[in-house]
Amino acid sequence: MAFFQNSVLKKYLATQDQILVKEAYTAYQKYFHHPQIRENIRAAKEEQFQEGFLRELFVNILGYTINPNPDYDLTTELKNIKDAKKTDGAILKDGKALAVIELKGTDTKDLEKIRDQAFNYKNNQPECVYVITSNFEKLRFYIDNAVDFLEFNILAMQLEEFKVFWLLLHKENLLSGIPKKIKEQSLLVEEQITKQLYADYSAFKQELWQDMVKLNAGTDELELYKKSQKLLDRFLFIFFAEDKGLLPPNSIMEIVTHWNKLSDLDEYRPLYQIFKKYFGYLNTGRVQPGKAEIHAYNGGLFAPDLILDALEISDQVLEKHVRKLTEYDFESEVDTNILGHIFEHSLNDIENVRAQLAGEVVDRSKTKRKRDGVFYTPKYITKYIVDNTLGKLCTEKKAELEIIDEDFAEGKRGRQKKTIQRLKEKLDTYRTWLLQLTICDPACGSGAFLNQVLEFLMAEHRYVDELESQLFDSPLILPNVENHILENNIFGVDINEESVQIARLSLWLRTAKKGRKLSSLNSNIKVGNSLIDDPEVAGDLAFNWSAQFPKVFAKGGFDVVVGNPPYVRSRDEILDDYKDYYLSNFKCIYEKPNLYILFMEKALDLIKESGQFAFIVPNAWLGIESGKLIRNLYLTTTSINYLIFLSGKSFQGVGVETMIFIIKNSKPISNITKYFTVLSDSIDGIYNSINQEDWLKNRDSFIDIKSNNDDISIIQKISSSPFIIEDKYDVRVGMQAYEKGKGNPKQSEDDVKNHIFDFTYKYDENTFKYLEGKDVLRYGINWSGSWLSWGPWLSQPKSFDQFSKSRILIREITGKFPNVLYASYVEEVYLNNKSVINILSKNNDYSLKALVGILNSSLMSFYHIRQAAKGNRTLFPKVVIKDIKNYPIPDIDSQIFNKLSVLVTEISNFSNHNLEQVSSLVNLLKSKFSIEKPSTKLQNWPSLDFKGFLGELKKAKVKLSLGEEAEWMAYFNEQKAKAQALQSDITRLDREIDNLVYELYGLTEEEIRIVEGD
């Protein structure tokens, strides 16, 4: 989106004292527009004008008080909290940095260079919200994240721009949080606009298609739907072009008005016929005396289309919906990012239409987004990836050519011609190199990455122009550089025809200029199956990369590959024919294909040697068994520069945690990989680093991004144990009760839906207590009261001994350190589902109870979250059967094993008593006050004080008299004291168990401190 929504910005601008603003602008002009002062500022070095800049702009114009004056709110050189580095300045509120200021001289042309430095300062100031960077000529203003900013030309602001500058940066406004309020309200308005625009856009497309079907009998309905999309694309381009001044304003509504007049004059013509004529002008151009000139903008969008041009469309549908859409301000309210989200949602529509035409019920959980893995990538991710791949190549090339901003800032006066010529040749060489770069997204979707690449390259060309301008005072600006970028630098492929159409449209909207023809993107942005080149398998979608892009592959491939490949697993939506092809043509498939892993392998075929590539993918590939071959391939053949773990969700509606990897296609000779976790939209963090070869030492080349070097030495010590659990114990997955078509007799859909074998009581001799994962605690079972009829009628009943012998039960969903695993020893008969793992004895010398202590220990928690594929996820962290089987265990030490067994018996007894104590009070409350579902806090009442306990009772609509409160207070405190005593014993025994486990694995005191400091 634009930095602010225009309507929100206007509202806040109207609140400012206009007289005060104009007085400030006059003072600003007097200083910063003064020709000699401007010249001196441009010539000043960074250190010469830093304090002067702060004083003249922030003190004299914006009203701040600078240190050392009393009650100052502006200071220079504020030190970081965590290290000795200092920012050039900071705006303070209550003595804490609200905004950090990083300054450079005017010889620093590219403010991107200091962005990361400035945000490092921000991240070291906990209360900091704003970042200001400037080279004395330009000033950038950021709110919270490093992606979006407003830029002001400090030496040339006109009044209207200054009003916005004042609104954001004046002391009273900034300290009262007005900029952030404007941003937050803008995001809300953007969300409202997106929803409403999508509703209007979708209604137009649906009614348009239905109208086409009605009036054009005999034409394929799916083809008509695609044509409705193309017609909407044409209208959207026109709405953008009108509001951006590329076409005469309100041209669509003028056509509607003209059409109405023709009807009034009994000269009726179909509205669509008039629109088609206008489309023709946009294809070929119109220059007629007395009429507004219309430039030819065709890049294929407005070219004649035999099917679309021959259709009949009713006037009412067109008039109704173009009136609605023309009301939006496509200049300030709607940008290409908003459209990206709208287009992403619209991709579901065609899938629904296909299902509708086939007479199928639409499965909302398997829309086109999910089936093809289509999700719109947020801008902060696309920007970070492009900056650190394409941007890295550009930085390296500028360093190789020794392009230094300061050399050009000196200009040509008093310098030798050879020096000027040498500098000019550097720029020419760099420009030529830029113009031949090739960047590809092999799963381009609706074009988020392609748009970001375009934005980056346009900025890089402007940077070259600025350096040339400084050198000669008369810039040579390359004409039509945007078109050159589109036609020569940017490449994309996607399996969805609709996505490709949208990607082309978004690029056109971003680059269209008055009087300039749109680039033809048919040769660069293509429809195809990026993974399959065999027409017998993929039909018309088969895509041979070398044949489609021969010039690129004649040079060895693409310079940069970026993207967000689809996240589709083999058990989801990959056709059987495709699976066979993948198994025959990809070397990194292990057991089951996963599309994003196939794309990761394919990227190596597309990228030239020493090229850069980066994807955002699920983080599961770092540890899952089906990812071990791609891990090994990457670790042995590429240089992995960065692994960035994105904690939590990165995409709406995607239930996986994601990560970014950034890789150079070159042999990893002692390559050091940096890795870190980010928690916000601003991708930065404190790096850990490791020689990537070290990961090859792990089982299945597991890539552990949780550990530092100290952690790794402990992991290696644990892993050096002579056995794994599977060697000494029998590890089994739980049963599955229901599945259509399984069991004897086979279960029906109704059987599965109605859970016909579930009971709330013991129905007969084949009915047994039934556990789910939530029932398994550390050292105890909290049975929920469920029963299940066991026998061959179940889908996967397993053998009965699994549920009747002495055994360990482990809950699938894990907890937080130090209590990650939930394991309990049981002897009673319990059936359990697959969310519980069972461990039975294989060798009587190896005690089950001792193993429970090991599994529940802090050390095994430490090991699990670093070595289990799904162990350190934020969303549903798990332990799976393969993890359990492969946990290392030491050789038997009878003395320690016996002690562990005794302690596990004791702690289990205390845990069961504690559970009974807690449950007893909860059951009393349920019975006495008829509370059907006690709150989570009530169920964990020992963690409450009596006031909190009363508060939870009130929420449950329980009213107590003063006398009753007094009675309950005495009873509550008595019961809490008992529960706390039990918990104290549990904590003591937990500690004793931990110490025995440390001894068993041979940890030193220093290693124990590392584990417990996790």
N, C-alpha and C positions, 0 to 999 in steps of 0.2 A: 504494500500500500504506500501511498504518499506518506511522508513523515507524520502529518496530521490530516485528519479529515477537515475539509474546507469549512463545513458548517460549524464544527466545534471551534476551529480557530477563529472564525469571524465572531462567534459569541464572546470569546474571551478578549479579542481585540477591542470590542465595543465597550469593555469595562474599564479601559485605561483612560487616564486623564490626558486628553488630546493636547491641551495647552502645554502640559508638562513634557509630553513626548516631543512636541515641536521645538520647545526650548532646548531639550537635550539634543535634538537633531541639529539644531543650529550650532551648538557647542561642538558636536561631533564633526560637522562640516568644517568648522573653522580650523580644526587641527588636522584631521585625517584627509581632508580634501585639499589642503594647502600644497601647491605644487612642489615647493622646496622640501617641505617636511616629508611628503610622499617619496621624493627622490632619496632623501637621507635614510628613510626607513628601509627602502629597497636595498640600499648599500650597506646597512648596518649588519654587523655580525650578531649571532645569537646572544652572546653574553653582554654585548654593548647595550642592547635595547630591552632586555627582559624586564627589568624592574620598571623602566620607563613605559613599556607597553602596558603593564598591569596598572600603573598609576594613571596614565592618560586615558585608558579605556575603561577600566573597571572602577577606578576611584572617581575620576573627574566626570565621566559620562554616566556610569551605571550606579554610582552612589555607595560603593563599598568603602570600608575603613581599613587601611592597610597597617599591618604590624610595623613599628612598635607603638602606634597610637593606642590610647585606651579603648577598650571594648572593640577591638579589631575583629573583623570577620573575613579578612583577606590576608594571606600570608605567603611568603616566598619559601621555597625549599623545605617542604614538609616531608619529614622522614617517614618511611614505611614502618608499620608496626612490627613486621616480622624480620626485616633486614635493614641494612644501613643505607639503602638506596633512597634518593630523595626526588620527589616531583618538583617541577619548577615553581608551582604555586598551588594554592588550594583555597576554596571558599569554605568558610567554617560556619557551623551552626551549633551552638552550645559547646563550642570548643572542639567539635569533631568535624572531619572533612565531609562536606556534603557534595562538593565537586572538586575534582583534581584538574590541574591545568598543566599541559606539557607544551613547551614552546621551542621552536627552532627559528633560524634565520630565513630570510626570503630565498636563500640559495637552496633550501630544501623544497623542491617543487612538489614532491609526492608525499602528501600527508599520510598516506597509507603506511609509510615507513615507520611512523611514530605511534600508530594506533595501538599496536600490541604493547609497546612500552607504557603508554598511558593507561591501558586497561590493567596492566600488572600493578600499577600504583593504585588503581581503583580497588582491585581485589585485596589489597593490603590495608584498606580502610573500610571497616565493616559497615559504617553508616553511609558510605558514598553511593550516590545515585547518578550523578552527572559526570561526564568527561568532556573536557574542552581541549582541543588541540589547535595550534595555530603556527603559521610561519610569518606572522606580522602582517601578511597580506590577505590570506584566507584564514577563516576560523571555522572549525567543525564542532558541532554540538551534538553529543550523544546522550541518550537516556537509557540507563541500565545495560543495554547490549551494544556490541561492537559492530553490528550489522547495519543499522539505520542511523543516518545522521542528517542534519541540516548544515549546509555550507553557506557562509556569508563572505562577501568580498569586502574586507574591512576598509580598503582604500577607495571604494567606489559605491557604497550603498546609497540608494535613493530612498526617499522618505517611506514608501510603502514597505520596502524590505527592512528598513530600520525599525519600523513599528513592530514587526515580528521579532527582530533582534532584541528590542527593548522588553517586549512581553516575556521573553524567555529568560533573559539574563540580567534584567534590572534587579537590584538587591532585594526589594520587597517581594517581587514575584518569585524569584528563585528560592529564597529562604522560606517562603510560604508554600512551596511545592506546586506552584501553578503549572510549570512545564510537564510534570509527571501526571497531573490531573488531566491536562489536555490530551496527553498520550493515552491514558487509560480510557477516557471518554471516546477518543477517536477509535480505539480498538472495538469498543462496544458498538459504535455507529457502523464501523466497517462490517462487523458481524451481522448487524441488522440489514445493511445494504446487501451483503452477500446472500443472506437467506431470502430477502424479498426479490432480488434480481434473479436468483435461481428459480424461485417460484414463478415469476413472470416469464422467464426464458423457457422453462419447462412447459408451462401452459401453452405458450406460443407454439413450441415444437410439436406438442401432442395434438393440439387443435389443427395445426397446419397439416400434419400427417393424416389425421382422420379426414380432413377436407380433401386432401389429394386423393385418398383412397376412394372417397365417395364420388369425386368428379372425374376420375381417370381409371375407370374400370378396364381390366385387362393388363394393367401395368403391375409388375411384381410389387407387392406391398412392402417388402423389406427394402427394395431399391428405392421406393418412394420415401421411406423413412430416411435413408441416407441423403436423398436429395433435399429433404426438409432441413437436415443439418447443414448442408452446403448453402442453402438459401439464408439460413440464420447467420452463418458465417459472413455472408456478403453484407447483411444488414448491420451486424456488429462492427465490421470494418468501417462502414459508412458512418455509423454513430460516433465512433472514435475520431474518424477523419474530420467530421463536422466540428466537433468540440475542440480539436487541436488545430483548427485553421487550415487543414489540408484540402477541404472542400468548402463550397459556399455554406454558410451556417443555415441550419434548419432546412436543408435541401429535401429531406424526406417529407417533412410536414408541408413544405411548399408543393411537393408533388401531390400530396393528399388534398390540399386546398384546391389546386388546379383541377384535380379529378372531380371534386365536388362541383366546381364551376361548370365543367363540361357537362355534367349531368343536368345542372340547372338550365343549360342552354340547349338541351336535347341533343348534345353531341357526345353521348355516353361512350366511353371506352373502358374496358376492364382495367382495374387498378394495376394488376400484375403486368399488363401489356406496357403501361407507362413506366413501371419500375424496370422492366427488361430493357427499355430504351435507355434509361439512366445507367444501368449496368453496362450497356454497350459503350456509352461515353467513357465510363471508367476503364474500359478495356482499350479503347482507341484514342480517347481524348476528344475534347470539343473546344474549338475556337470559333466563336460566332460573334459578329458585331452586335453590341447591345445586350449580350448575355454573359453571365459570369463564366470565366474560363474553367474548364474541367480538365485536369491533367490525366494522362493515361497512367493508372496505377496497377495495371495488370501484371501479376506474376503467375497467372494461371487461375486465380480466384474468380476473375470476371470474364475469362475466355468463354466463347460459345460452348454450351452444353446441350447436345441434341435432345436428351431426355428432359432435363430441367426446363429448357426453353419451350418445349412443346406441351407442358402441363397446363391444365386449367386449375386456377385457384380462386376461391370466392373473394369478392371485395371485402365482405364483412370481417373475415378472419384477418386479412392483412391490415385493414384500417384499425381495427380494435387493438391489435398487438403492437403495431409500430407506434401508435400513439402512446402506449404504456412505456415502451422502451426508450422512446425519444425524450421522456421526462427525466431520465438519469443524466447526471453530469459526468460524461466519460473523460473529462479532463481532470477533475479534482476528486470525484467520488469513487470512480471505478478505474482500477489499474489492472495490469496484466496478471498480477498475483491473485487478485479477486477472481478474475476470469479463470485462472488456473484451477482454483477450487471448484468453481461452477462447472467447468469442463470435466473435471475429475468425476464429479457426481453424475454428470450427464452420460458418462460412459456406461453407467448401470442401465440407462434407459433402453439402449438398443438391445441389451441382453434380455430385458423384460419383454421387448417387442418380439424378439425371436421366439421366446417361450410362448408368448400369447398366440403367435401365428401357428405354432406347432400344437396348439391346444393343451399346453402344459401348464401346471401350476407353478408360479414363480417362487423359487426358493430364495428368500431374501438373504439367507446366510451364504449363498453361492452366487452373488452378483458378479458382474464382469470384473469389478475391482478385486474381489477375492479370488476368482478363478484365474485371472491372469496376473494377480499380484500387483494391481494398479493402485498406487498411492502417491499423492502429490507431495513432493519433497519440500519441506520448509526452507525458506530463503537462508536462514542462518547456517543450515547444513550445506546447501549448494555453494554458498559464498566461501565457507571454510574450505571445502574440498577443492574448488577451483583456485582459490588463492594459494593453496599448498601443493598443487600439482602444476597447473599452467603457470601460476605465479612463481613457483620455484624455478621452473625452466627459464622464465624471463629474468629473474634475479641472477641466476647463474650466467646467462648470456651477457647481461649488462656488466657483470663483474669481469667476464672474459674479455670484453671489449674496452674495459676500464672507462665506462660511462659514469662520470661522477658529476652530480648536480652542480657543485661549486665551480667546476671548470667552465660551465656554460653561463653561470650567473655573472661572470666577469664581463661578458659581452665581447665585442671585437675591438673596441677603442684601445689604441696603444699596444696592440698585440700583433705578432708577426702573422703574415698571410699563411705561412706553413702551419702554424698552430691552429688557425681558424679552419683551414682546409682539413687538417687531421681530425678535428672535432666534428666537422660536417661529415666526413667519411664514416666516422663511428656511428653517427645517427642514421646515415643512409644504410649502412650494413645492418644495423639493428632493425630498421624499418623493413628492409628486404627479408630479413629472417622472420620477422613477425608475420609478414604477408604469406609466407609459405608453410606456416604451422598448420597441423591438422589435429583436430580434437573431436573425439567421437563419444557419443553415449549410445551403447548397443541396445538399450531398453529405454528409449527416450521419453516414452509416455507423452504427456502434453507439453513437454519442452522446458521443464524447470531448469535443468542443467544447461541446456543449449542457450537459454536466455541469459543465464549467469555468465557463460563463456562469452557471449556477445557483449555483455556489459563490461566484462573485464578487458577484452581486446579493444573496445572503443575507448576505454579510459587509458589504456596503454598507448594508443595512437595519440590521444590528446596530450599525454605526458611528453611524447617525442616532439609534438608541435610546440609545446611550451618551452622546451629546451632550445629548439631551433629559433623560437621567437626571441628568447633571451640573447642568443648568440648573434642574431642578425637584426633584431628589431623589425623584422618583416617576415612573418612565418610563411612557410610553404606548406599549406594544408592539403593533404591528399584528397582529391575529390572522390565522393561516393565510397569512402572507406567502409561504411556499414555494408553496402552491397557486396564489396569484395570479400568481407569477412563471411557473410552469409553464403556466398557462392564458392569460396575456396578454403575456408578455415574450419567450418562447422559441419559435422556429419552426425546423422542420427538414424536409427532403425527401430521400428517397433512392430509387433505382431498385430496391433490394433489399427485398422485403417482410420478409425475415428480419432484415435490419439494423434496419428501423424497429421491429419488435417488440422487439428487443433494446435499442434506444435508449429506448423507452418504459419497459421493465422497469428499466433502470439508473437512470432518473430517479425512478421509483417507489421503488426501494430506497434512494435517497439522501434522499428527502423523507418517507418514511412515518413517521407518528407515531401513538402509541397513541390510539385512539378517533377518528381523523380519516380520513374517506373519501379514497381516492386520487383525484387529479385525472384527469379524462378528457382524454387527450392526442390523441384522434382528430382534433381540429380544428386541432391545431398541428404534430404530427409525422406527416407523410403519406408515402404511397408514390406515386412518380411519376418521370417522366423530366424532370428539371429543365430540359433543353435543348430539348425538343420539345413543342409544344402541339397538334399535329395528330393526331387519332385515326386518321386513315388511314395515318399513318406509324408511330406508337408504340402504337396500339390503346388498351387500357385504361390504359396507363401515361402517355398524353399528359397534360401538366400545364400548365394555364393559370394563371399566378401571380395575375393580377388577380382571376380568378374564384374561386380557392381561398382567397385572403387579401384579400377586398375592403376590410376596414377598414384594413389596412396600406397598401394602394395608394391608398386615398382620401386618405391623408396624404402621398403622394409616394414611398412605399417604406419600406424598413427603415432604422433608424438605424445599425445595424452589420451587416456581413456578414463572416463568418469561415469558414475551412474548410481542408480538405485534399482538393482535387478529385482525381478519378482520373487516373492517369498512363497514358493509353492512346493509342498512336500510330495513325495511319491504317492502317499496314501490319499492325497487330495484329488487333484484334477489333471494329472498327466495321463494322456491317452496311452493305451497299451502299445500301439504301434510306435509311439514316440519313445516309450521306455526301452524297447528293443533297440532302437536306433542309438539312443544315448549309451546303452550298455556296450554297443559295438564300437562307438566312435569317441568316447571320452574315457580317459585313463584314471580319472579321480573319483569314479563311482565306487562306493563300497556298500554293498548290500542293497541300498535303495537310492534312487536319484532324487536330488533336490535342486530345483532350478537355479537358485542363487549360487550354489556351489558349481554348477555347470557353467554359469556365466563367469564365475571367478577363474575357471580353467580357460574358458574361451578368450578372456581378456589377454592372456599371455600370447595367444595366437595373433591378436590384433595389434599389439603394441610393438613398436620398433625397439631395438636394443637401446638401453639407457633411457627409454621413455618413462613417463610417470603415469601411474594409474591409481585410482582410488574409488572404492565403492562404499556405500552404507548398506550393511547387511545384518541379519540376526547375529548376535554374538555367540550363538550356540556352536558355530563351526570351530571355535577355539578348542572345544573339548569333546564334542559328540563323536561317537565311533564312526558314523558315516562321513565325518569330516577329516579322518586321519590321513587320507591320501592327499587331499588338497593342502593340508597343513605341511606335510612332508615336502610336497612340490614347492610350495612357497618358501619354506625355510631353507631348502637346498639350492634353489635356482634364482631367487630374487632377493633384493635388499629391502626389508620391511623397515621403513623409516618411522612410521607412527602407527600406534593402535590406540584409538580413542573410544573409550567405553561410555555410551550415552545412557546414564542411569534412568530407569523408568521408560515410559513410552516416548517415541519420537514422532509418531503418526497417530492421528485420530483413527480409532477403529482397528488398529493393528495390535494384537495381543502378544507381541514379542518385544524383547529388549534388543536394541540395535547397537552397532558400533561402526566406526569408520576405520578403514585401514588405508594407509598411503604407502605406496610401494614404488621402487625404482626397478625397472627390468634389467638388472645386472647381477652378476654373481655376488653372493654375500661374503666378501672377504673381510672377516672380523667386523661385520656390520653391527653397529649398536642401534637397537630399537628403543625408541622412547614410547612410553605408554602412560596413560592417566585416565582418570574418570572425571566426567563433567556432570554437573547437576543442574545447569541452566542453559538458556539459549545462547549465552556467551561462552563459546568453546575455548576454554583455557583451563589450566590446572597445573599442579606441581608434578613434574615429570619423574617417573622412575625410569631407569634404563637398564638394559641387559644386552649382552652379546647374543644375538638371535640363535647362534649355534647351541647355546645352553638348553634351549627348548627341545632340541633334538634328543637330549638325554632323557627326557620324560617319557613315560609310557605312552605309546601311540603319538609321540611328538605333541603332547598336550601343551597348549600355550597358556601359561598361567600369568594373568595380568594383575593378580592380587598381590603378588609377593615382591619384596625387594631382595637384595643379595643375602641379607641375614636370614630372611624367611626361607630362601631357596636352600641354604645349607642345612636348615632344620628339616625341610621336606626331604632332602636327599638322605639325611640320617634315618628318618622314618622309613623311607623307601628301601633302604639297604637291609631291612629285616629279611630273614631267610624265607618267610612264608607269606602267603596272602590268605585271607579268610577262606576262600574257596578250597584251599588245600586241606583245611582241617575241619571245615563245617559244610553242611548241606544248605545252600541258600536257594530259596524258592519264592516265586511271585505268588500273590494271592489268587483266589478264584474269581471267575466272572460268572455272575448269576444269569444275566439276561443277554440274548442276542437273537434277533429274528432268524429263523431257519436253523438254529442250533439246538442241541439237546435231544433227548429221546424220551417221548416224542418231540418233534421239532416245534419250537416255540413260534407262535403267531405274533403278528404285530400288536394285537390286543393284549396278548400275554405279557409282552415286554412293557407296553404302556401301563398296564394295570399292576405290574409287579405281583403276579398271582402267587408266588412262593414266599412272599413276605408275611410275617405275622407279628402281633404285639404280645403273644403268649406262646407257650409250648403247645403246639397243635397236636403233635403225635410223636412217636419215638424217633422219627427222622428229622425233627425240628430242633435246632440248636441255637444258642446265643450267637449273634452276628455282629461283627465289629467293622466299622469304617475307620479311616485314618484318624479322624478327630477323636476317636475313643482311646487312642494309644497315647499315654503320657510318658514322661521320664520316670521309670521305676514304678509304673502303675497303670491300671486299666480303669477307665471311666465309662463303663458299658452304658449305652443310651437306652437299652430296653428292647432293642430289635431282635427278632428271631427269623430264621430262614430254614425252609425245608430243603435238606441236602439229599441229592441223588442224581441219577443219570439225566433227569429232566433239565438240569442246569446246563448253561452254555459250556462252561469249563469248570466242572466241579472239583477237579484235582483229587488226589488220594486222601482218604480220611485221616491217615496217620499224620498228615501235615497239620491237622487242626486238633489232634488229640494227644500227641506226645509233648513232653517238655520241650520248650522252644523259646526263641526270642522273637518278639514282634517289633517292627520298626515302622514308624509313620513315614509316609512318602514326603509330605510337605514338611520342610525343616523350619527351625526357629532361628533366633539370632545368637551370635557369639556371646557368652561361651557355651550356651545350651542349644547347639545346632541340631543334633540328632535326638530323636525321641525313641528310646529303646526300653523295652520292659521284658522281664522273664515271666513266663506263665506256665502253669501245669494244667489248668482247667481247660475244658473243651470250649473253644470259640471258633466259629467260622469267620473268615475275613476276606474282604474284597482286595482288588489289586492296589488299593492305596495303602496297603500294609504288606511289608516284606517279612517273610518267615525265615528264620535260621534254626536248623535242627542239628543235632550232634552227629558228627561223622566219626569222631574219635573221642572216646570217653576221657582220654588224658587231657583234652582241651575243654575246660569248663565253660558251659553256657553262661553261668552267672558272671564269671570273670570277664567274658567277652562283653556282656552288658555294660560293665564298668568301663571298659576300654571305649566302647561306642559312645557312651554318654559323657566322656571326659572332655575337658577343654582342649587337650592335645588333638583328639580326633576331630573336634570342631574346627580347630586351626587347619588341620590337614584337609578336611572335606571342602571348606570354602575356597581352597586354593587348587584342589586337584579334581574336583567333581565337575563335570560338564555343565550341570545346572545348579551348582552349589552356591555361586555368588550372585545369582539373579536377584533383582528387586521384585520382579513379578513372579510369584509362585516358585520360590527356590525349592529344589527337590533333591532327594537322594533316590537313585535308581538302582536296580538290582546289580548292574554291572559295577557300579561304584562299590557297593558292599562287598561283592566277590573279590575285588582287587585291593581292598584295604590291606596294608602290610601288617603282619603280626609277628612278634619276635618268637624265638624258640621258647619252649616251655620253661618257666621258672616256677617250680612247685610252691615255693614259699610265698612268692608274690601272688601267684594265681589263687592260692588258698586264702590269703588275706583279702584279695579282691572279692572272692566269693562270699566271705563272711560279711564284708562291708556292704556288698550289694544286697544281701539278705536283710541287713539292718536298715539300710536306707529305703528298701522297698516296703518294709513294715511301717516305718515312719511316714512314708509317702501315702500309703493306704490309710493310715490313721488320720493323716492330715486331710485326705480327700473325704473321708467319712465325716470329719469335723466340719469341713466347709459345706458338704452336701446336706448335712443334718440341719443346719440353720436355713439353707436355701429351701429345703423341703418344708420346714416349719413355716416359713414365710408364704410359700405357695399354698399350703393347707389353710393357714389361719386367715390370710387376707385374699384368698382366691386370685393369686397372681399367676396367670397362665404361663407367661414368658418373662421371667425375671431378666432385667437388663444385664449386660456383660459385667458392669461394675458391681451389681448385687451378687452375681455369681462368684465374683472375686472379692467378697466383702472384707476379708482380712486386710486388704490394701487401703480400706477407707478408714477415716476417723468417724466418730459418731455423728458429727454434723453432716458429713458426706453421706453416711448411711441413711439419715433422716431425709436428705435431699432425694435420694434414689427412691425411697418409699413414697414420697410426695409425687414423684414422676409416675409412680405406679398407682396413683390416686388412693393411697392409704393415708388416712387421717388419724392421728393419735392425740389423745388428751394429754395435758401436762403430767398427770399421774402415770399414764401409760408410757409416756416418753421416759420418765424417771425409771420405771421398771425395765424398759428396753435398754436404757443406757447401762444399767448395772449388768444385765444379761449379756449385752453386746460386748462390753469391756472384758467380762469374764471369759467369754468364748474366744475373743480376739487374743487374749493372753495365752490361752491354751494353743491356739493356732500358731502364734508367734514362737512359742516354745518348741513346737514340733518343727517349724520351719528352721529354727536355729539349729536343731539336731541335723536336719537334712543338709543345711549349708556346711556344717562341720564335717559330715560324712562325705559330702561332695569334694571337699578340700582334701580329705585323706585319700579318697580314690584318685584324684588328680595327681597327688604326690606319688602314689604307687605306680601310676601309668607313666609318669615322667621317669621314674627309676627303671621301669621295665624297658623303656626305649633308650635309656642312657643319656638323657638330656642333662646338660650342665646348668648351673644356677643362672648364667647369663642367657642361655637359650630359653629357660623357663620364663625369665623376665620378658623376653621378646614375645613368646606365645601369649602371655597374660596381658601384655600391653597392646594386644590386637585391637 
